[in-house]
Each structure stands twice: as C-alpha cells, then as structure tokens.
C-alpha cells in the first residue's frame, strides 16, 4: 500500500482481481493441458482449491474455528450433504 500509495480497499480489490485472473489461467490450462501431465495438473489444482477455500474469506488456517471447522465437519461427518 505504501509502495503504490493506495488504500487498503484498493489493495484488496487488486488481489481479488489477480486471484480471478489466476483461476481463469488455471481453468484454461485444465481444459487443454499442453506442457504438464494431467495427473500432476490435478494435484496442483486440488492444492489450489484447498488454499482458495482456506483463505477466501480471511485466514482460515490461523482462525480455523469458523468456516474452516464447518467445512471439515461437513466433508468428514456429512459427506453426502457436500
């Protein structure tokens, strides 16, 4: 924020824009993988998905008692509802 002299909200908006663009790149590569094998690509995609879920609405790793706990409970205790 200091480097580019922008507000906190401007910085957040820019990061969100970068995340959206990264997902577009990831989805495009998954449709027609050219340089990476599909099994490797799937593992990277799964890690990316889990990080997206973990950090989308704040730091779900450090503050795991909120949505992170609910997501894990839903996945492990009620998998048919997910």
N, C-alpha and C positions, 0 to 999 in steps of 0.2 A: 504494500500500500504506500509505503514511504517512497520506494523507488519510482513508482509511476504516478505518485501524487493523486491517488484515487480513494474513494470512500470504501468502507468495509463492504457495503452492499454492492458496489461496482466490482470489487474483487470476487465476491461470492458469485455474482452473475457471470463473470468471466470464467471461473472454474466450472460452473454448471454448463456453460456453452462448450467448454473443452471436453467435458465428460460426454455430452451428447454427440459431439463430433467423433470422439473415440469409439463410442458404441456403433456409430454408422460405419466406421472403418472396420471394426470387428465383424459386424454383421455382413458386410460386403465380402470380406475375406472368407467367411464361413460358407457363403453361397458357392464360391468357386475357388477353393484353395489352390494356389499355384505353386508356392515355394515351400510350403510346410505340409507335412503329412497330416492326414485327418485325425488320427489318434492323438498326436501331440497338440494339435489345434483344439481338440475337445477338452484336454486337460487345462490348457491356458484359459479357455472360455469358462470352464467351471470355476476356476480360481477367481477370474474376473467377476463372475456372477456373485460369488460369495462376498467379495470385497464390496461390490455395489450394494448388496443387501446390508452388509455390516456398517457401512459408512454413509449411506444415502441421506439419512435424517440425523446426522450427528455422529459422534464417536460411539458406535455400538459395541466396540471392543472394551474400552475403558469403562463405559457406563452400560454394562450388559444386563442390568436388572429390568430394563424397559422392553423395547421391542425385540431385542436380540433374544432374551429369555423366552418371550412369547413365540417367536419364530422357531426356536429349537424345540420347545414343548410341542408345538403344532406338528413339526416334522417327525419327531420321535414318538410322541404319545398318541397322536391322532393323524397318522399318515393318510388315511382315506379322505380326510377333510381338506388336505392341501391340494 
